[in-house]
Amino acid sequence: MIIIKSERELKLMRKAGAIVAGAHEAVRRSIRPGITTEELDRIAEEYIRAHDAIPAFKGYNGYPASICTSINEQVIHGIPGKRELKEGDIISIDIGAFYMGYCGDSAKTHPVGKVSPEAVELINVTKQSFYEGIKFARAGYRLSDISHAIQSYIESRGFSVVKSFVGHGIGQRMHEDPQIPNFGAPGKGPRLRPGMTLAIEPMVNQGTDQVVLMPDGWTVLTADRSLSAHYEHTIAITEDEPVILTLKE
């Protein structure tokens, strides 16, 4: 069942989203060669808790950290640890937070120092694919219209869409109905209605769309070890344009 949010709930989700956006900015400012991913995790958690929120990921199904830090061929769910970032890496940062019982969730991919032109293009295409998708995040369209727009843009640029993982509804739980694939034919799925809140998150690979799960039970890699990027925002469907909830106030 897709839960329609009230204006009060949307205000709380916007506040949760603003905290997530602030945590992203604190992490972004700290990304540099030599910093460890566990240090980035600490920075994000301290920011979230200082703003009266709770990290959404920590303890979720046993996940051990407050954010996900996925480097290079790691697609999603990379666990922060002692690994130091190196010049030329790219890193996807995924952050979620609960504020007064409501969740915000957002992901961004960053270069570490100077990176290859191919990596820059991958990051840019992944980000733009989200914006291509939300052109269809309007009342009256169907859910798969978003999915189709994302896939069409990514594949037109020569990259591949991860199909094993998808976006999701969001609200009082981090994962609500519906699932939101980043691929598929248009005109399918539920019709979008004002008050729906969705976490739309294209995951894009430089090579094959196939992925593998590491023995830690969390970290997902590209099967061919090509680079991967991730971009996500929490949005609300309105009577007019979609509203991105995971932006700074």
GIKAHU-V801281 format. One record per run of one state. SS is the DSSP state (alpha for helix, beta for strand, coil for the rest). FROM is the first residue (numbers start at 0). TO is the last residue. If there is no record, write none. Layout:
ss:SS from:FROM to:TO
ss:SS from:FROM to:TO
This chain:
ss:coil from:0 to:5
ss:alpha from:6 to:29
ss:coil from:30 to:34
ss:beta from:35 to:35
ss:alpha from:36 to:49
ss:coil from:50 to:52
ss:beta from:53 to:54
ss:coil from:55 to:58
ss:alpha from:59 to:61
ss:coil from:62 to:65
ss:beta from:66 to:70
ss:coil from:71 to:72
ss:beta from:73 to:75
ss:coil from:76 to:77
ss:beta from:78 to:78
ss:coil from:79 to:82
ss:beta from:83 to:83
ss:coil from:84 to:88
ss:beta from:89 to:98
ss:coil from:99 to:100
ss:beta from:101 to:110
ss:coil from:111 to:115
ss:alpha from:116 to:133
ss:coil from:134 to:140
ss:beta from:141 to:141
ss:alpha from:142 to:155
ss:coil from:156 to:158
ss:beta from:159 to:160
ss:coil from:161 to:165
ss:beta from:166 to:168
ss:coil from:169 to:174
ss:beta from:175 to:179
ss:coil from:180 to:189
ss:beta from:190 to:190
ss:coil from:191 to:195
ss:beta from:196 to:204
ss:coil from:205 to:209
ss:beta from:210 to:212
ss:coil from:213 to:218
ss:beta from:219 to:221
ss:coil from:222 to:226
ss:beta from:227 to:235
ss:coil from:236 to:241
ss:beta from:242 to:243
ss:coil from:244 to:248
